[in-house]
Amino acid sequence: MRIVGLLGLLLALSGCASERSIAFIYYPNHPGDQFPKTSQFAAEAQKECGRYGLVAVHDWESVTDFQRVRSFWRCVPR
């Protein structure tokens, strides 16, 4: 049992057991076109999660001060 606990602790500390997530921060009323559009967030998230063999799933969005919106995506196993 000690060995299993030790291996679990090592995985948690090394980052192998941590969950991956992606956050996009944008201003909906910003006139510039330097950043991807909100419709392109899914493709960008899929590309980033695909690097690790995972699939992106939209988690939630939040509106913060100054009308800034954060869109969160989780990377989950296929």
N, C-alpha and C positions, 0 to 999 in steps of 0.2 A: 504494500500500500504506500510505503514511503517513496518508492520509485515512481509510481504513477503520480503522486503529488508533486514530486520534484520535477518530473517531465512537464506537468501542467504549468507549474510555476515558471519554468524556463521558457516555455512557449509564450506565456503571457508577457514575460519581460522582454522577449526578443521581438515582439510585434507580430509574430506569425499568427497569433490567435486574435489579433485585433480586427475590428470591422473597418472596411474602407468606405469612405463617403466623399461626395463631391458637393461643393456649394457654389452657386452662381449668385453674385451680387450685382444688381442692376437698378437703374433709375428708369421707370417706365416713361417719363416725360422728357428724357434726355434727347436732344436733337442729333447728337453725333452718331455715326454708323461705324465706329471703330471696333465694337464688340459684337459678338454673335447675337442675332435676334432671339427672342424667347422661344420661337418655334425651332431653333437650331440647338437648343440646350439638350434635347434628348439625344441627338446624334453625337454631340460632343461628350456627353456622359457615357454613352455606349462605347465610344472610342477609348476613353480613359479607362473604363472598367474592363474592356476587352484586353488591355495590356496584361491583366492578371488572370485572364480566363474567366471573368465574371460578367454578369449582366446588370445593367443599371435599372433601378426601379425608383420612380419618383416618390419621395417620402413626404415632404410638406413644404409649404412656403410661409414666410413671415414678412410682415410689413413693419419696418422699424422707423426710426426718426428720419426726417427729411424725405419722406416718401421713398425710402430705399427698400427694395424687395430682395429677400434672400430665398433662393430655391435650392432645396436640399435633395440629393439623389444618393441612394445606398447601392453599393455593389454587392450582389448576392450570387451564390453559386448557380450554375446553369441547371 
